[in-house]
């Protein structure tokens, strides 16, 4: 208890030194993160749309390849028929060697005409074969890109599922005490109600809340590629405390930074963590009841993957 009192006293002393400049910097950092969060969601949707477009293009190319293969077979059959007809005409030409000059001239002209047709068909066949090979090469390249993109997306999904499982395991003892862990929109959301973390009107994390956040830190420190957003939320009751805090914006931000400090003090890279205060403006449910207000007073920890590899592939 003496140690806990010293910690609370230290946090209170540090908090009292918070200036309007720091609050403004936190608010700017949150605005940037909020934009990044919305961009990540848009990028995730764009990835799904581009994957669908690539798959549709692959199907279209495959259809065209099949059509060209059929056309090449038809042309090949026509060439073979012309060659057979040429041989027959040559045989007839030999048989008619003693016929009149007019008949021989007619046969020779027909033979020359067939030779021209044969050459045209052979040229057409060669051109179609070249085009078919080019389309097959393009199809193979696009198929490889689709497979690579699907692999990257699947790897990210698997990594986020492993992260969710690891977080759920680390926080297992706190579920049912105002803590939930879920996956949505390609991210992992850890929600902690204030009753697990703070006393009313306070931003000092209690003992049980400290243990929960430390358990979460033990997972996050081993995942340096995960972006961590800490959002503080309040109900719609105006902040009535005194001191450095003015309103619910201040209170929600102070609570978010209190969680950030615990994470950073437990070896989570400070560069991957951001604190944000949302005040009363993102409620989970109605504030008309005490139960609803309790649910709205919370800390949201949003874990988002790094999508640089997927973006690099799409820009190639």
ABEGO torsion letter per residue (X at the ends): XAAAAAAAAAAAAAAAABBAAAAAAAAAAAAAAAAAAAAAAAAAAAAAAAAAAAAAAAAAAAAAAAAAAAAAAAAAAAAAAAAAAAAAAAAAAAAAAABBAAAAAAAAAAAAAAAAAAAAAAAAAAAAAAAAAAAAAAAAAAAAAAAAAAAAAAAAAAAAAAAAAAAAAAAAAABGAGBBBBBBGGBBBBBBBAAAABBBGBABBBAAAAAAAAAAAAAAAABAABBBBBBBBBBABBBABBEABABAAAAAAAAAAAAAAAAAAAGBBAAABBBBBAEAABBABBAABAAAAAAABBBBBBBBBBAAAAAAAAAX
